[in-house]
Amino acid sequence: MSNKYEKLIKLYYKKKNIDKEHIKRIENPATLITELKINPMKKGNKILDKEYSLFYVNLLELSLLQEKIMENSKKIISLSNPNKFPQMSYIKLIRLRE
């Protein structure tokens, strides 16, 4: 796989070997293969005689975004914990934000 992650459909139109690329992607250690099944499409129509497992490749940029989400979630939880504030200050804080 190259440094830039391209959609399989783009590779198809570039006349690349999508079957080979598909195998590389599903064998990647960062890939999560789901139990969901999908059918490929051609010119807007489903190809019903083929079925693939839906997969997700956890790219570096997605991992970094996940990390930011977790950090922000921790901040929100710590700010919303009433045990960390004196009771009166917490009530004032809530009223100020209404």
C-alpha positions in Angstrom: 0.0 0.0 0.0 1.3 3.4 -0.9 1.7 6.3 1.6 -1.6 7.8 0.3 -4.7 5.8 1.0 -6.9 5.8 -2.1 -10.4 4.4 -2.5 -10.6 1.2 -4.3 -13.0 2.8 -6.9 -10.3 5.3 -7.8 -7.8 2.5 -8.3 -10.3 0.7 -10.5 -10.6 3.7 -12.8 -6.8 4.0 -12.9 -6.8 0.4 -14.2 -4.9 -0.8 -11.2 -5.2 -4.4 -9.9 -8.0 -4.0 -7.3 -8.1 -7.6 -6.3 -4.4 -7.5 -5.3 -4.9 -4.2 -3.5 -8.0 -5.6 -1.7 -6.1 -8.6 -0.4 -3.2 -6.3 0.8 -5.7 -4.1 2.7 -7.6 -7.0 4.4 -4.3 -8.6 5.4 -3.0 -5.4 6.9 -2.6 -5.7 10.7 -4.5 -2.4 11.2 -7.5 -3.7 9.4 -10.7 -4.7 11.2 -12.9 -7.0 9.2 -16.6 -6.8 10.2 -19.4 -9.4 10.0 -21.3 -7.1 7.6 -21.5 -8.2 4.0 -21.6 -5.9 1.0 -22.1 -6.3 -2.7 -19.9 -4.5 -5.3 -21.6 -2.1 -7.7 -21.1 -1.5 -11.3 -22.7 1.5 -13.1 -25.0 2.0 -10.1 -26.2 -1.6 -10.0 -25.4 -4.2 -7.3 -23.6 -7.2 -8.5 -25.5 -9.9 -6.5 -23.4 -12.9 -7.3 -20.4 -11.3 -5.4 -20.2 -10.6 -1.7 -17.4 -9.1 0.4 -16.9 -8.6 4.1 -16.9 -4.9 5.0 -13.6 -3.8 6.4 -12.1 -0.8 8.1 -8.5 0.3 7.9 -7.4 2.2 10.9 -5.2 4.9 9.3 -2.7 7.0 11.3 -4.8 10.2 10.8 -7.9 8.4 12.1 -6.0 7.1 15.1 -4.8 10.6 15.9 -8.4 11.9 15.7 -9.5 9.1 18.0 -6.9 10.1 20.5 -8.1 13.7 20.5 -11.6 12.6 21.0 -10.6 10.5 24.0 -8.6 13.4 25.5 -11.5 15.8 25.1 -13.9 13.2 26.6 -11.7 12.9 29.6 -11.6 16.7 30.0 -15.4 16.9 29.7 -15.8 14.1 32.3 -13.4 15.8 34.7 -15.2 19.1 34.3 -18.6 17.6 34.8 -17.6 15.7 38.0 -19.4 17.6 40.9 -17.1 16.0 43.5 -14.2 18.1 42.1 -15.9 21.4 42.8 -17.4 22.8 46.0 -21.2 22.3 45.7 -22.0 26.0 45.6 -19.4 26.8 42.9 -20.7 23.9 40.8 -24.3 25.2 40.9 -23.1 28.8 40.0 -21.1 27.3 37.1 -24.2 25.6 35.8 -26.3 28.7 36.2 -23.7 30.8 34.3 -23.9 28.5 31.3 -27.7 28.5 31.1 
